[in-house]
Amino acid sequence: MTRRDFFGATAAAVAAATTARAQSAKRPNILFAIADDWGLHAGVYGHTWIKTPSFDRIAREGVLFTNAFTSNPKCSPCRATILTGRNTWQLKEAINHFTIFPNDFALYPAELEKAGYFVGMTGKGWGPGDYKSTGYAHNPAGKEWQKRRLTPPFTGVSAIDYATNFADFLIDRPQDKPFCFWLGSQEPHRAYQEGSGVRSGRNPADVPLPKFYPNAPQIKSDMLDYAMEVEWMDKHLGHALKKLEEIGELDNTLIVATSDHGMPFPRVKGQLYEAAFHIPFAVRWGAGMKGGRVVDDFINFRDIAPTFLEAAGLPPAITMTGKSFLDVLKSNKSGTVDATRNVTLVGKERHDLGRPNDQGYPARAIRTPEYFYVRNYEPDRWPAGNPETGYRNVDDSPTKTFLISRFDEYYKMSFGKRPPEELYDIKKDPDCVNNLAKDLNYAQVKRKLQERMEAMLKEEGDPRMNGHAEFFDTIQYTGPRKHAYDEWLKNQ
Ligand SMILES: [Ca+2]
């Protein structure tokens, strides 16, 4: 059976049963579509070198958010924040990448399941890491629908046929239940087919580069390869939307389309800069809210879980510290809806191995509409990982190889050591290349931001603020150790 036949057949099989239910359903379905390593690059955000018609449609028919932020720009910690509704320093081990997943926090998929939702996921859920040793029977994002796979050749990095797995899930669901589904595409995570973007006829001259890169054709070509993978993800999103339309559930489904953090490029993935934690975010809910809006309120990823629960008529779980933005969705307004949504915090401890004793790179930051202030607590460490072990905090890539080979100012911006404090005028300098932390004209601004950040972190129980920073050094790494510093030493 071809994919087209399959979609046709499944549509016929479920259409009759679902139409009646869609009309009478009170609780919305929830579809959470999350890309892997996709930065703020979409047509609706003004980019012409990358085509995202499905995401653009969700934004156009729903709400496009211009200020959505993850609390930690790396796969596992970001996804843990989404599932638990807690900031990254409130997640015990799950602040790190490749850890166990603690079992003492409520998760929105499990809460919805308890309340009668049919819950599932496909592709990448929480991870990478170990959720089994803490007692989870399946991925914390939901029971997996993974069996549909594509046969080569295909464009994406993964063979998982996300949209058809979603269609399977819809067939399997009981007739009397709303659903909650996590569609986790593995694109545009690396590895890419080098040069695929240029070979597809794309023009490197169309790609605008951030100021922290030199104007190099290698980097532009690499970004076009990334664009290919974003477009593959967007195509699957389009299939999922079409599926919902076919079975009459589109307008009764609260759809969120987003990513976990910025693109898998140096100085972006895993780093505390704007391009790493400022994320594409669009919400469509045909019957539930007024569409065609652009909202500038700050959305923190810990706000997603309580929003889903409130949309389902549930209170936030007691362990959730995020704040539902359902009121923003329902407000019918554009621009600034809730003026108190004007600040976000971001931080990290250890992402990948590669420093002596498996050390991390502890940092916290605060972002307001005007400024971005960063505190690097261990400035003697290498921010992207040690040189000897290959700067493991970002995937290998043509851009990474090129920047390392230059060993110049651009190399330093991506891989070099950083000062204890950084301050950026985010409106003038969204690429965060002009550090104002030592500029006396900004001394007062800096001090106020630092005080505000530390007060907020203390209130949130961050162990680093409350005299227990040593906890972060006790967190075990659960992934392969081939890039660890001790492994490197053994081979010398
Ligand atoms: Ca990721």
Boltz pocket constraint, residues with backbone or C-beta under 6 A from the ligand:
constraints:
  - pocket:
      binder: B
      contacts: [[A, 35], [A, 36], [A, 37], [A, 74], [A, 75], [A, 189], [A, 260], [A, 261]]
      max_distance: 6.0
